Amino acid sequence: MPRACRFDLVFVFLLLLAGCVPAKQTTPTAPPQPSRPAPPVVQPLPPPVPPGPLLAGLLVPLSGKDAALGRDLLDAAQLALFDRPEADLVLLPRDAGATPEAARVAAREALDAGAELLLGPLLSGAAAAVAPVARERGRVVLSFSNDASIASGDVFVLGWRPEEQVERILRHALDQGWRRLGLLAPEDAYGRRVVEAWQGFLRGLGEPTAEAVGIYPATGDATAAVRAFLDRHGGGGSVGASRFDAILIADGGLRLRQIAALLAFYEVDPASTRLLGTRLWADDPAVLRDPALRGARIASPDPTAEAAFRRRFAAIYGREPLPLAALGHDAVVAAVAASGGSPRPDLTALLDPRGHDGAVGPFRLRPDGLAEHALAILELTEAGLQLVEPAPIRLALAGR
């Protein structure tokens, strides 16, 4: 066979052999897929709060020097609950004793028993001791104290604060056109609070008599201090008639009557210089009968409402309540408003700006922990306290 033919045959054979080898298959690369976020982790919903009564610990001094007041606070609280049979509230009374430590123990006992709200205790030191115990459990305290320094978003002071009484009587005085105002206050904690409230309010209004303040000893003879006050600010018999339109005496009881007698001795004429006071005056029958205080005006709860509360209390318990007993009633009124059929208090309802109807008039709780009370202006007359200016029907109308 010629060589050319052999070459052609070999070439053809190689071509056939190549056709028998399968072609290499390639898989096209898939385009990159966008990354997907991980599915959210669904947190389980908290179990619904079952309906039920709100348990409120009532911390009152049932032993010690304030036991009589503690009993009145307890009875007034029960009276408020009795008047609201539909209320979903259960009181857990505990003896807060006479010391901050006793109040702290009482608070723990009430919280361990299921209390979601604490009513009381009475004094500011005890309330300050109870506050951290309640706070670590996430509970709110409605104390009966009037000390603004312990107030916070979870510790409320229900008591009648001297600061709100000073503001109320000063507003009244200024509305009467009395601009030459003076203050006499004892050198004690109450006096210092009144001085601070007096100066803060008048300075805020730009009134020039904010500094017309006289401080006298809390104990002992106040003659020199009163005489110096009158001399310094233009009053007293030796220099003619007093140039004050009104003088506020921030005291009560025997010391108040002593100061009033000194002003009369130095010929401060009540016909031209009106004496002003706070709720302390109304708590002492001897003050109300003192001729030296005739014509004075004070800021205090409405006497008609107070009298109605005393009558109702006496009709049920057979005794007259002490003046602070109304705070036990009002604490329960606020707690009932916060109950709402749930075992946990409704803070929105508790802080309702429209306020609550208390035993002696409307009151409301502010987010800063302070309580505001609707206060009337009363005049001391020979026939007793007479209403000069009624308390606002609703605190929203009180100009704040």
C-alpha positions in Angstrom: 0.0 0.0 0.0 1.4 3.3 -0.9 2.7 5.4 2.1 0.3 8.3 1.4 -2.7 5.9 1.7 -1.3 4.5 5.1 -1.0 8.1 6.4 -4.6 8.9 5.4 -5.9 5.8 7.1 -4.0 6.6 10.3 -5.4 10.1 10.2 -8.9 8.9 9.7 -8.5 6.4 12.6 -7.4 9.1 14.9 -10.3 11.3 14.0 -12.7 8.4 14.7 -11.0 7.7 18.0 -11.3 11.3 19.0 -15.0 11.2 18.3 -15.5 8.3 20.7 -14.1 10.3 23.7 -17.0 12.1 25.5 -16.7 15.9 25.7 -15.9 17.3 29.2 -19.1 18.8 30.6 -18.9 22.0 32.6 -21.7 23.3 35.0 -22.2 27.1 34.8 -21.6 28.9 38.1 -24.8 30.1 39.7 -25.0 33.9 40.2 -24.4 34.9 43.9 -27.5 35.1 45.9 -28.1 38.2 48.2 -27.7 37.4 51.9 -30.8 37.1 53.9 -31.1 38.4 57.5 -31.7 35.8 60.1 -35.3 35.5 61.1 -36.1 37.5 64.2 -36.2 35.8 67.5 -39.8 36.0 68.7 -39.9 36.7 72.4 -42.7 35.0 74.3 -45.3 37.5 75.5 -45.5 37.9 79.3 -48.4 36.1 80.8 -51.4 38.3 81.1 -52.0 39.8 84.6 -55.0 37.9 86.0 -57.8 40.1 87.3 -58.0 40.4 91.0 -57.8 42.8 93.9 -54.9 45.2 94.5 -53.2 44.4 97.8 -52.1 47.5 99.6 -49.9 47.4 102.7 -51.1 50.0 105.3 -48.1 51.0 107.5 -49.4 52.9 110.6 -48.0 53.2 114.1 -50.1 50.9 116.2 -47.6 51.0 119.1 -45.5 53.7 120.5 -46.2 57.4 121.1 -48.2 57.8 117.9 -50.4 54.8 118.5 -53.6 56.8 118.9 -53.0 58.6 115.6 -52.1 55.2 114.0 -55.4 53.8 115.1 -57.3 56.8 113.6 -55.4 56.5 110.3 -56.3 52.8 110.2 -60.0 53.4 111.0 -60.2 56.3 108.4 -58.7 54.0 105.8 -61.3 51.4 106.5 -64.0 54.0 106.4 -62.9 55.0 102.9 -63.0 51.4 101.8 -66.4 50.8 103.4 -67.7 53.8 101.4 -66.5 52.1 98.2 -68.0 48.6 98.3 -67.2 48.1 94.6 -63.5 48.8 95.1 -61.1 45.9 94.2 -58.7 46.7 97.0 -57.6 44.7 100.0 -55.7 46.4 102.9 -52.9 44.6 104.7 -52.4 46.6 108.0 -49.0 46.4 109.6 -47.6 48.1 112.7 -45.0 50.6 111.7 -44.0 51.2 115.3 -42.1 54.3 116.5 -38.8 53.9 114.7 -37.6 53.8 111.1 -36.4 50.3 111.5 -39.8 49.1 112.7 -41.4 50.8 109.6 -38.9 49.0 107.4 -39.7 45.6 109.0 -43.5 46.3 108.5 -42.9 47.2 104.9 -41.1 43.9 104.2 -43.9 42.0 105.9 -46.5 43.7 103.8 -44.5 43.1 100.6 -43.9 39.5 101.4 -47.6 39.1 101.9 -48.2 40.3 98.3 -48.6 44.1 98.7 -48.2 45.9 95.3 -48.6 49.3 96.9 -47.6 50.8 100.3 -49.8 53.3 102.2 -47.8 55.1 104.9 -45.7 55.3 107.1 -46.4 58.5 109.0 -43.1 60.3 109.6 -40.5 61.4 107.0 -37.7 59.4 108.6 -39.8 56.2 108.5 -40.8 56.9 104.9 -37.2 57.4 103.9 -36.3 54.0 105.5 -39.2 52.3 103.7 -38.4 53.8 100.3 -35.4 51.6 99.3 -37.3 48.4 100.5 -40.2 49.3 98.2 -38.0 50.4 95.4 -36.0 47.2 95.1 -39.4 45.4 94.6 -40.6 48.0 92.1 -43.4 49.2 94.4 -44.8 52.7 95.1 -45.1 54.4 98.5 -47.9 56.8 99.4 -46.6 58.2 102.7 -48.5 60.3 105.2 -45.5 62.7 105.6 -45.5 66.3 104.5 -41.8 66.5 104.0 -41.1 67.5 100.3 -37.4 66.4 100.6 -38.3 62.7 100.5 -40.7 63.0 97.5 -39.8 61.2 94.2 -41.4 59.5 91.3 -42.1 56.4 93.5 -42.4 58.0 97.0 -45.4 60.4 97.4 -46.0 62.7 100.3 -49.8 63.0 101.0 -49.5 65.4 104.0 -50.4 69.1 103.9 -47.1 70.7 103.1 -46.4 74.1 104.7 -45.1 75.2 101.3 -48.5 74.9 99.6 -50.2 76.7 102.6 -47.7 79.6 102.4 -48.3 79.9 98.6 -52.1 79.9 99.1 -52.2 82.5 101.8 -49.7 84.7 99.9 -51.8 84.6 96.8 -54.8 85.6 98.8 -52.9 88.5 100.4 -51.7 89.8 97.1 -55.2 89.5 95.6 -56.4 91.8 98.5 -53.8 94.4 97.5 -51.6 93.7 100.5 -48.0 94.3 99.3 -46.1 95.2 102.5 -45.8 91.7 103.8 -43.7 90.3 106.7 -42.9 86.9 108.1 -42.1 85.7 111.6 -40.9 82.1 111.8 -39.3 79.9 114.5 -35.7 78.7 114.2 -36.6 75.1 113.5 -37.2 72.8 110.6 -40.8 73.9 110.0 -39.7 77.6 110.2 -36.9 77.1 107.7 -39.3 75.4 105.2 -41.7 78.3 105.5 -39.0 80.9 105.0 -37.7 79.1 101.9 -41.3 78.9 100.5 -42.0 82.5 101.3 -38.9 83.9 99.7 -39.1 81.6 96.7 -42.7 82.6 95.9 -42.3 86.3 96.4 -38.9 86.5 94.6 -40.5 84.7 91.7 -43.1 87.4 91.5 -40.6 90.2 91.9 -42.2 91.4 95.2 -39.8 93.6 97.2 -40.8 92.3 100.7 -39.4 88.8 100.2 -36.6 89.6 102.6 -38.9 91.0 105.4 -38.3 88.0 107.6 -37.8 87.7 111.3 -36.5 84.6 113.0 -37.1 83.9 116.7 -35.9 81.1 119.0 -37.8 77.9 118.8 -37.7 77.8 122.6 -37.3 80.4 125.2 -38.1 84.1 125.1 -38.8 85.6 121.6 -39.2 89.2 122.7 -35.8 90.5 121.5 -36.2 88.8 118.1 -39.8 90.2 117.5 -38.7 93.7 118.6 -35.7 93.6 116.3 -37.9 92.5 113.4 -40.3 95.4 113.9 -37.6 97.9 114.3 -35.7 96.7 111.2 -38.8 96.7 109.0 -40.7 99.7 110.3 -43.2 98.7 112.9 -43.8 98.7 116.6 -45.2 101.2 119.0 -41.9 103.2 119.5 -41.8 104.1 115.9 -45.5 104.6 115.2 -48.0 102.2 113.6 -46.8 99.1 111.8 -46.1 99.7 108.2 -47.0 96.1 107.3 -50.2 95.3 105.5 -50.0 91.7 106.8 -47.6 89.5 108.9 -47.5 85.7 108.6 -46.7 83.9 111.8 -45.4 80.4 110.9 -46.2 78.7 114.1 -48.9 77.1 116.2 -50.0 76.4 119.7 -48.6 78.3 122.7 -45.7 79.8 120.8 -48.1 81.3 118.2 -50.1 82.9 121.0 -46.9 84.3 122.6 -45.8 85.9 119.3 -49.3 87.4 118.8 -49.2 88.8 122.3 -45.8 90.4 121.6 -47.1 92.0 118.5 -50.1 93.4 120.4 -47.7 94.7 123.1 -45.7 96.5 120.5 -48.9 98.1 119.2 -49.2 96.3 115.9 -52.8 97.0 115.2 -54.7 94.1 113.7 -57.1 96.5 112.1 -54.4 97.8 109.8 -52.0 94.8 109.9 -53.7 91.6 109.2 -52.2 88.5 110.8 -51.8 85.4 108.6 -51.3 81.8 109.4 -51.1 78.2 108.2 -53.1 75.0 108.9 -51.3 74.7 112.3 -53.6 77.3 113.7 -56.7 75.3 113.0 -55.5 72.3 115.0 -55.6 74.2 118.3 -58.9 75.3 119.9 -57.0 77.7 122.2 -55.6 79.5 119.2 -59.1 79.9 117.7 -60.3 81.5 121.0 -57.4 83.9 121.4 -58.6 87.5 121.2 -55.2 88.6 120.0 -55.7 86.5 116.8 -59.2 87.8 116.1 -59.5 88.7 112.4 -56.4 86.7 111.3 -56.7 84.6 108.1 -55.3 81.2 107.5 -55.0 78.7 104.6 -56.6 75.4 105.5 -59.0 72.7 104.2 -62.6 73.6 103.9 -64.0 73.5 107.5 -67.4 72.3 106.2 -65.8 69.2 104.6 -63.6 68.7 107.7 -66.7 68.8 110.0 -68.5 66.3 107.8 -65.6 63.9 107.9 -65.3 64.2 111.7 -69.1 63.6 112.2 -69.0 60.5 110.0 -65.9 59.1 111.7 -67.4 59.7 115.2 -70.7 58.2 114.3 -69.0 54.9 113.3 -66.1 54.7 115.8 -67.5 56.7 118.7 -64.7 59.2 119.0 -63.4 62.3 117.3 -60.6 61.7 114.9 -57.2 63.4 115.2 -56.6 66.0 112.5 -54.2 63.9 110.4 -56.6 60.9 110.3 -58.0 62.2 107.0 -54.7 61.2 105.3 -55.5 57.5 105.9 -58.8 58.0 104.2 -57.2 59.9 101.2 -54.5 57.2 100.8 -57.2 54.6 100.2 -59.1 56.9 97.8 -56.0 57.2 95.7 -55.3 53.4 95.9 -58.9 52.6 94.9 -58.4 54.9 91.8 -55.3 53.0 91.0 -56.8 49.5 91.4 -59.0 49.2 88.3 -59.6 45.4 88.8 -55.9 44.6 88.5 -53.5 43.4 91.2 -51.0 46.0 90.0 -51.6 49.7 90.5 -52.4 51.9 87.5 -50.0 54.9 87.9 -51.8 56.9 85.2 -55.0 56.7 87.3 -53.1 57.5 90.4 -51.6 60.7 88.9 -54.9 61.8 87.3 -54.4 65.6 87.0 -58.1 66.1 87.8 -57.3 64.8 91.3 -59.3 62.8 93.8 -62.1 63.6 96.2 -60.5 63.5 99.6 -62.0 63.5 103.1 -61.6 67.3 103.4 -61.5 68.4 99.8 -59.9 67.6 96.4 -56.2 66.6 96.2 -54.0 65.3 93.5 -50.6 63.7 93.2 -47.9 65.1 90.9 -45.3 63.1 89.0 -42.6 64.6 91.3 -44.1 62.9 94.3 -45.8 66.0 95.9 -49.5 66.2 96.7 -51.5 69.4 96.2 -54.6 70.1 98.2 -57.5 72.5 97.6 -57.2 75.0 100.4 -59.7 77.5 101.6 -59.0 80.9 103.2 -60.6 81.1 106.7 -60.9 84.0 109.2 -60.8 83.7 112.9 -63.9 85.4 114.3 -65.6 85.5 117.7 -68.0 82.8 116.4 -65.2 80.6 115.2 -63.6 80.0 111.8 -65.5 81.7 109.0 -65.0 81.0 105.3 -63.6 83.9 103.4 -62.6 82.3 100.1 -63.6 78.7 99.3 -61.3 76.0 98.1 -61.4 75.3 94.4 -63.9 72.7 93.5 -61.3 71.1 91.2 -57.6 71.6 91.6 -57.3 72.2 87.8 -59.0 75.5 88.6 -56.4 76.5 91.2 -54.2 78.4 88.8 -51.4 76.0 88.5 
